[in-house]
Amino acid sequence: MSTLERTRDWLRDHRLALDAALAAGVLVAMVAGSFAESHGAGGTTWSARTPDVLSLALMGLGAAALVFRRRAPMTVLAATVGFSLVELVTADPRAPVAMSAVVALYTVASTTDRPTTWRVGLLTMTVLTAVAMLAGPLPWYAQDNLGVFAWTGMAAAAGDAVRSRRAFVHAIKERALRAERTREEEARRRVAEERLRIARDLHDVVAHHIALVNVQAGVAAHVMDKRPDQAKEALAHVREASRSALNELRATVGLLRQSGDPEAPTEPAPGLARLDELADTFRNAGLPVEVARSDSGTALPAAADLAAYRVIQEALTNVRKHAGPGAKAEVSVVRVGPVVEVTVLDNGPGQGDGPDGAGQDTGAGQDTEPDEGGGHGLLGMRERVTAIGGSCTAGPRYGGGFRVHAILPVKNRTPALGDPV
């Protein structure tokens, strides 16, 4: 960053210091101008006369008011105009106190709208010029009086021009930013539409191959004993269809992946086989967890196995976060006919806003609203379980604590031919 840019940034951050420096410069100019004799024999000459005390005081007050010109432009303009009027009426010869009013009028014009600039500018020019012509010691046609009119008019015009240019530049920048956002949104929309189209194509292709695999596998099972040659042919079709489905899936997923996406994990998805490991992680975090299982020998489908693991993980996480100190959790996995029931209980009093958490949701159920991590615990549980044909309920327990209960099917429903995939 150059010295000029650093200076500009510093002045932007210290506007009061900039205004104080400007006020000091205006004061010096007014004091210097008070020594100039504009009606000398040879034109404007410098004399040794000293301004009177009132003129010096008015110049000092006018310059001091300019320090606050950005904070209260209208008030500063009114004050400097008042000082100028006093000088125009009483001083002979005059000191250029009106210079402070000129700067204040410029500030008002550059920070307000055009109608306000017209009204305030005309009023200021009229008042100062009329008082200078009618009440001052000089003749009404003196060039000093006309100079007051000219300087105030130029200040209003210059301020309005600066304000217009700022508004124009701001509008151009805003339009450019809006156009950039529109282009980005349009690009994202097109990408999303293309990805959706690819996903639909993937669904159609994979659904066709899976239906073919299902039919050929049924044929192979039916003729395996009586016509093994035909069974081998059907299995060959199964192999070819599955290979085609995998190739289509691999190609389409490769298109859907973005350049910054992480690599796909190579380890298997977690399931109930890792339930003890999951419970140990919460025990190490300070949450006592008891696990009871009576599902030995039950092999859940991969989706149901993952759903059961995630339900238990989410429920224990909510117990750890919301059930309060001293809470305990119980996890049970029970095989009941064609389903497996997963239950997570806790006895925590919760951490509500009321006294002792009374009247508040407790335990695992407190994640019904988005927390700091942005999750929706129970909603996610229900969606995951419902997606595989199960059900999930959650609510407070009688006597305190919370209960999460999920019912998961042991077997996936095999769709019949003609069912939508």
DRENFI-147567 format. One record per residue (C-alpha): residue in three letters; x, y, z. Coordinates in steps of 0.05 Angstrom, whole numbers, padded with zeros to 5 digits, always signed. Example, Ala and Ser with C-alpha at 12.3 -4.5 7.8 and 13.67 -1.06 7.14 Angstrom:
ALA+00246-00090+00156/SER+00273-00021+00143/
END
This chain:
MET+00000+00000+00000/SER+00028+00068-00020/THR+00036+00127+00026/LEU-00021+00164-00008/GLU-00068+00105+00002/ARG-00048+00098+00075/THR-00059+00173+00086/ARG-00127+00169+00053/ASP-00148+00110+00095/TRP-00124+00145+00159/LEU-00163+00208+00141/ARG-00225+00166+00127/ASP-00219+00135+00196/HIS-00205+00202+00230/ARG-00255+00249+00198/LEU-00257+00294+00260/ALA-00182+00307+00254/LEU-00190+00323+00181/ASP-00246+00373+00196/ALA-00204+00404+00251/ALA-00146+00414+00201/LEU-00195+00444+00151/ALA-00222+00491+00205/ALA-00152+00513+00222/GLY-00138+00527+00149/VAL-00202+00568+00142/LEU-00184+00607+00204/VAL-00115+00624+00176/ALA-00146+00645+00110/MET-00197+00689+00145/VAL-00146+00723+00190/ALA-00099+00734+00130/GLY-00157+00761+00089/SER-00174+00811+00143/PHE-00108+00847+00130/ALA-00121+00856+00056/GLU-00147+00924+00033/SER-00189+00914-00029/HIS-00202+00988-00040/GLY-00131+01014-00043/ALA-00107+01064-00094/GLY-00071+01010-00134/GLY-00123+00956-00125/THR-00120+00904-00070/THR-00062+00919-00023/TRP-00037+00893+00043/SER-00041+00939+00103/ALA-00018+00936+00174/ARG-00086+00946+00204/THR-00108+00896+00257/PRO-00180+00868+00259/ASP-00220+00888+00320/VAL-00233+00840+00377/LEU-00304+00824+00355/SER-00281+00805+00285/LEU-00226+00760+00312/ALA-00276+00727+00359/LEU-00327+00716+00303/MET-00272+00685+00259/GLY-00251+00639+00315/LEU-00323+00618+00329/GLY-00337+00606+00256/ALA-00275+00563+00247/ALA-00290+00524+00311/ALA-00360+00509+00286/LEU-00331+00477+00223/VAL-00299+00422+00264/PHE-00369+00392+00273/ARG-00394+00404+00202/ARG-00403+00330+00186/ARG-00440+00313+00250/ALA-00490+00371+00247/PRO-00485+00406+00180/MET-00550+00446+00186/THR-00533+00470+00256/VAL-00462+00490+00235/LEU-00490+00527+00175/ALA-00539+00566+00218/ALA-00484+00584+00268/THR-00435+00607+00215/VAL-00488+00647+00178/GLY-00505+00681+00245/PHE-00432+00699+00256/SER-00427+00725+00185/LEU-00489+00769+00193/VAL-00460+00800+00257/GLU-00395+00815+00220/LEU-00431+00844+00159/VAL-00472+00892+00202/THR-00421+00915+00253/ALA-00351+00912+00223/ASP-00320+00969+00183/PRO-00278+00947+00148/ARG-00304+00876+00145/ALA-00267+00812+00159/PRO-00282+00751+00115/VAL-00323+00713+00168/ALA-00371+00692+00112/MET-00317+00643+00089/SER-00338+00596+00145/ALA-00410+00600+00121/VAL-00388+00583+00050/VAL-00353+00519+00074/ALA-00413+00501+00117/LEU-00461+00511+00058/TYR-00417+00467+00014/THR-00421+00412+00068/VAL-00497+00416+00071/ALA-00502+00413-00005/SER-00456+00353-00010/THR-00492+00313+00044/THR-00566+00326+00029/ASP-00612+00319-00031/ARG-00620+00369-00087/PRO-00686+00400-00065/THR-00657+00414+00004/THR-00594+00443-00028/TRP-00636+00490-00071/ARG-00678+00514-00012/VAL-00621+00522+00037/GLY-00573+00551-00015/LEU-00623+00604-00040/LEU-00641+00623+00031/THR-00568+00630+00052/MET-00549+00671-00010/THR-00610+00716-00003/VAL-00601+00730+00071/LEU-00526+00743+00068/THR-00529+00785+00005/ALA-00589+00825+00028/VAL-00558+00841+00095/ALA-00491+00859+00063/MET-00525+00906+00014/LEU-00576+00939+00059/ALA-00547+00939+00130/GLY-00472+00942+00119/PRO-00428+01004+00116/LEU-00411+00994+00041/PRO-00455+01015-00017/TRP-00504+00962-00041/TYR-00467+00955-00107/ALA-00399+00944-00075/GLN-00360+00884-00103/ASP-00353+00855-00033/ASN-00429+00847-00030/LEU-00431+00815-00098/GLY-00373+00770-00076/VAL-00416+00744-00018/PHE-00470+00725-00068/ALA-00420+00692-00116/TRP-00383+00652-00064/THR-00446+00624-00031/GLY-00475+00606-00099/MET-00412+00570-00120/ALA-00409+00533-00054/ALA-00479+00506-00063/ALA-00466+00487-00135/ALA-00400+00453-00119/GLY-00431+00414-00061/ASP-00489+00390-00104/ALA-00441+00368-00159/VAL-00399+00328-00110/ARG-00461+00296-00081/SER-00486+00278-00151/ARG-00419+00247-00170/ARG-00417+00206-00106/ALA-00488+00181-00119/PHE-00470+00164-00191/VAL-00407+00125-00172/HIS-00446+00089-00117/ALA-00501+00070-00166/ILE-00450+00043-00215/LYS-00416+00001-00161/GLU-00483-00024-00136/ARG-00505-00042-00206/ALA-00440-00079-00219/LEU-00446-00117-00153/ARG-00519-00134-00169/ALA-00500-00158-00238/GLU-00444-00201-00210/ARG-00491-00232-00159/THR-00542-00245-00213/ARG-00490-00279-00256/GLU-00467-00322-00198/GLU-00538-00341-00180/GLU-00555-00357-00252/ALA-00492-00400-00257/ARG-00510-00437-00192/ARG-00581-00447-00216/ARG-00558-00476-00282/VAL-00509-00522-00246/ALA-00564-00545-00199/GLU-00612-00558-00257/GLU-00558-00597-00294/ARG-00542-00638-00232/LEU-00616-00652-00223/ARG-00622-00675-00295/ILE-00562-00720-00287/ALA-00591-00749-00223/ARG-00657-00764-00258/ASP-00619-00797-00315/LEU-00580-00837-00264/HIS-00645-00859-00231/ASP-00675-00881-00297/VAL-00613-00920-00319/VAL-00599-00953-00252/ALA-00672-00969-00240/HIS-00675-01004-00308/HIS-00613-01046-00293/ILE-00635-01063-00223/ALA-00704-01085-00248/LEU-00669-01128-00300/VAL-00624-01158-00246/ASN-00685-01173-00204/VAL-00721-01208-00261/GLN-00660-01249-00283/ALA-00644-01269-00212/GLY-00715-01294-00204/VAL-00710-01334-00268/ALA-00643-01364-00246/ALA-00672-01385-00179/HIS-00733-01416-00213/VAL-00695-01458-00265/MET-00632-01472-00225/ASP-00649-01546-00211/LYS-00684-01566-00275/ARG-00648-01524-00328/PRO-00579-01504-00303/ASP-00557-01479-00372/GLN-00614-01429-00373/ALA-00597-01410-00301/LYS-00525-01396-00321/GLU-00549-01353-00378/ALA-00594-01314-00331/LEU-00537-01304-00281/ALA-00493-01279-00339/HIS-00547-01228-00354/VAL-00548-01209-00280/ARG-00473-01199-00280/GLU-00475-01157-00344/ALA-00532-01114-00319/SER-00499-01103-00252/ARG-00433-01084-00286/SER-00470-01034-00330/ALA-00506-01005-00270/LEU-00441-00996-00233/ASN-00407-00963-00292/GLU-00466-00916-00302/LEU-00466-00900-00228/ARG-00391-00888-00226/ALA-00392-00843-00287/THR-00452-00802-00263/VAL-00426-00794-00192/GLY-00360-00770-00222/LEU-00398-00716-00259/LEU-00436-00696-00196/ARG-00373-00689-00155/GLN-00343-00620-00151/SER-00269-00604-00153/GLY-00267-00588-00078/ASP-00307-00648-00054/PRO-00269-00694-00007/GLU-00252-00764-00028/ALA-00305-00816-00013/PRO-00291-00856+00050/THR-00265-00927+00039/GLU-00286-00954+00107/PRO-00354-00987+00115/ALA-00413-00947+00141/PRO-00423-00953+00216/GLY-00477-00999+00244/LEU-00499-01034+00307/ALA-00436-01076+00306/ARG-00400-01013+00331/LEU-00451-00997+00385/ASP-00404-01014+00442/GLU-00351-00970+00412/LEU-00401-00913+00407/ALA-00423-00922+00479/ASP-00350-00921+00502/THR-00339-00853+00469/PHE-00397-00823+00510/ARG-00373-00857+00573/ASN-00305-00826+00563/ALA-00340-00759+00555/GLY-00372-00767+00624/LEU-00440-00795+00606/PRO-00456-00862+00638/VAL-00487-00907+00584/GLU-00517-00976+00595/VAL-00528-01020+00534/ALA-00576-01079+00531/ARG-00584-01121+00468/SER-00627-01181+00450/ASP-00619-01180+00375/SER-00564-01232+00368/GLY-00564-01265+00300/THR-00605-01210+00269/ALA-00575-01181+00205/LEU-00606-01115+00188/PRO-00604-01086+00118/ALA-00548-01036+00109/ALA-00595-00976+00108/ALA-00632-00999+00171/ASP-00566-01015+00206/LEU-00539-00946+00192/ALA-00605-00913+00213/ALA-00605-00949+00279/TYR-00533-00927+00293/ARG-00548-00855+00275/VAL-00611-00853+00318/ILE-00572-00878+00379/GLN-00515-00830+00364/GLU-00561-00770+00357/ALA-00601-00787+00419/LEU-00539-00797+00462/THR-00510-00732+00436/ASN-00573-00695+00457/VAL-00571-00728+00525/ARG-00499-00705+00533/LYS-00517-00634+00512/HIS-00584-00623+00545/ALA-00599-00672+00600/GLY-00556-00637+00651/PRO-00503-00661+00700/GLY-00512-00728+00732/ALA-00556-00755+00676/LYS-00552-00828+00655/ALA-00572-00861+00590/GLU-00598-00930+00574/VAL-00596-00960+00504/SER-00635-01022+00485/VAL-00637-01059+00419/VAL-00691-01113+00417/ARG-00714-01159+00360/VAL-00790-01164+00360/GLY-00815-01207+00303/PRO-00802-01173+00236/VAL-00775-01110+00267/VAL-00719-01085+00312/GLU-00737-01035+00366/VAL-00684-00985+00387/THR-00697-00946+00451/VAL-00655-00891+00484/LEU-00676-00867+00554/ASP-00647-00815+00600/ASN-00664-00790+00670/GLY-00636-00720+00663/PRO-00674-00660+00691/GLY-00654-00617+00631/GLN-00625-00547+00629/GLY-00686-00504+00619/ASP-00692-00430+00631/GLY-00741-00438+00688/PRO-00723-00459+00759/ASP-00693-00529+00759/GLY-00713-00535+00687/ALA-00786-00542+00706/GLY-00833-00542+00649/GLN-00778-00547+00598/ASP-00763-00602+00547/THR-00709-00646+00575/GLY-00658-00696+00553/ALA-00652-00718+00482/GLY-00713-00681+00460/GLN-00684-00613+00469/ASP-00656-00615+00400/THR-00723-00604+00368/GLU-00701-00533+00350/PRO-00637-00515+00313/ASP-00579-00511+00361/GLU-00513-00476+00352/GLY-00490-00531+00306/GLY-00549-00518+00260/GLY-00580-00588+00267/HIS-00651-00612+00275/GLY-00642-00675+00317/LEU-00710-00706+00321/LEU-00730-00685+00252/GLY-00668-00718+00223/MET-00682-00782+00263/ARG-00753-00786+00237/GLU-00734-00773+00165/ARG-00679-00825+00167/VAL-00723-00878+00198/THR-00784-00863+00156/ALA-00743-00868+00092/ILE-00732-00942+00104/GLY-00804-00958+00124/GLY-00797-00951+00200/SER-00824-00903+00252/CYS-00793-00859+00305/THR-00825-00826+00366/ALA-00795-00782+00420/GLY-00821-00747+00481/PRO-00813-00734+00556/ARG-00818-00792+00603/TYR-00865-00794+00662/GLY-00826-00772+00723/GLY-00771-00738+00684/GLY-00723-00752+00628/PHE-00734-00766+00555/ARG-00748-00826+00511/VAL-00730-00838+00438/HIS-00760-00900+00406/ALA-00748-00925+00335/ILE-00778-00985+00300/LEU-00737-01011+00241/PRO-00756-01066+00192/VAL-00710-01127+00191/LYS-00720-01139+00117/ASN-00729-01091+00060/ARG-00793-01096+00021/THR-00778-01126-00047/PRO-00817-01087-00100/ALA-00858-01126-00149/LEU-00849-01119-00223/GLY-00882-01055-00248/ASP-00875-01019-00181/PRO-00843-00950-00187/VAL-00770-00949-00168/
END
